[in-house]
Amino acid sequence: MTTLINLIGGQTVPNLIAQKYINQDNILLLYTMDSIKQKDCYKSVSSHITFSECEIEPHNFYQIQKVISAFIDSNSSDNIILNFAVLICTNLEIKQFG
């Protein structure tokens, strides 16, 4: 199973671009209290995808790392892709769309 981890912010287009190019089974959405509207909008245009969600504190990089690490640990047999804007990191390889 492949999971795409999207960090939802003010602009969801980078998330949609990654989703278009990745053949994922599930998407984990990391969002803040300020990006709930963007998260809900993103989900509404991607209704055919299975989502997991986790609210995070803005700019708390330690918490974000902890959440992602815990997710990876509990899904260690899966292919996990972290989407950070339009930069895709998978298995320590970096692929950039553009």
C-alpha positions in Angstrom: 0.0 0.0 0.0 1.2 3.5 -0.8 0.5 6.5 1.4 1.1 10.1 0.4 1.6 12.5 3.3 0.4 16.0 2.4 1.1 19.1 4.5 -1.9 21.2 4.0 -1.4 25.0 4.0 -2.8 28.1 2.3 -2.3 26.7 -1.2 -3.6 23.2 -2.0 -2.5 23.1 -5.6 0.9 21.6 -4.8 -0.9 18.8 -3.0 -3.1 18.2 -6.0 -0.1 18.1 -8.3 1.6 15.4 -6.1 -1.7 13.4 -6.0 -1.9 13.5 -9.8 1.6 12.0 -10.2 1.6 9.5 -7.3 -0.4 6.3 -7.4 -1.4 6.3 -3.8 -3.9 4.2 -1.9 -4.3 6.6 1.0 -3.5 10.2 1.8 -2.5 11.4 5.3 -3.4 15.0 5.7 -1.4 17.1 8.2 -3.2 20.4 8.8 -3.4 23.2 11.3 -6.4 24.9 12.8 -5.9 27.7 10.3 -5.9 25.3 7.3 -9.1 23.4 8.1 -11.0 25.2 5.2 -8.2 24.2 2.7 -8.2 20.6 4.0 -12.0 20.3 3.6 -11.8 21.8 0.1 -9.0 19.5 -0.9 -10.9 16.5 0.3 -14.1 17.6 -1.5 -12.3 17.5 -4.9 -10.7 14.1 -4.2 -13.7 12.1 -2.9 -12.4 8.8 -4.5 -9.4 8.8 -2.1 -9.2 7.3 1.4 -8.0 9.9 3.8 -6.5 9.9 7.3 -6.1 13.3 9.1 -4.0 14.7 11.9 -4.2 18.3 13.2 -0.8 19.8 14.0 0.5 23.0 15.5 1.7 25.6 13.0 5.5 25.9 12.8 6.0 23.1 15.4 8.6 21.1 13.4 9.3 18.8 16.3 5.7 17.8 16.5 5.4 17.3 12.7 8.5 15.1 12.8 7.0 13.1 15.7 3.7 12.6 13.9 5.4 11.5 10.7 7.8 9.2 12.4 5.0 7.6 14.4 3.0 7.1 11.2 6.1 5.5 9.4 6.8 3.2 12.4 3.2 2.0 12.5 3.1 1.5 8.7 6.6 0.2 8.2 5.7 -2.3 5.4 4.0 0.4 3.3 5.5 2.7 0.7 5.3 6.2 2.3 5.8 9.4 0.3 6.2 12.8 2.0 5.0 15.7 -0.1 6.5 18.9 1.0 5.1 21.5 -1.4 6.1 20.3 -4.9 9.2 18.5 -3.7 8.6 14.7 -3.4 10.9 12.7 -1.1 10.7 9.0 -1.2 13.3 6.5 0.1 15.9 9.3 0.4 15.6 10.0 -3.3 14.4 13.5 -4.3 12.2 14.0 -7.3 11.0 17.4 -8.3 8.1 18.1 -10.6 8.3 21.0 -13.0 
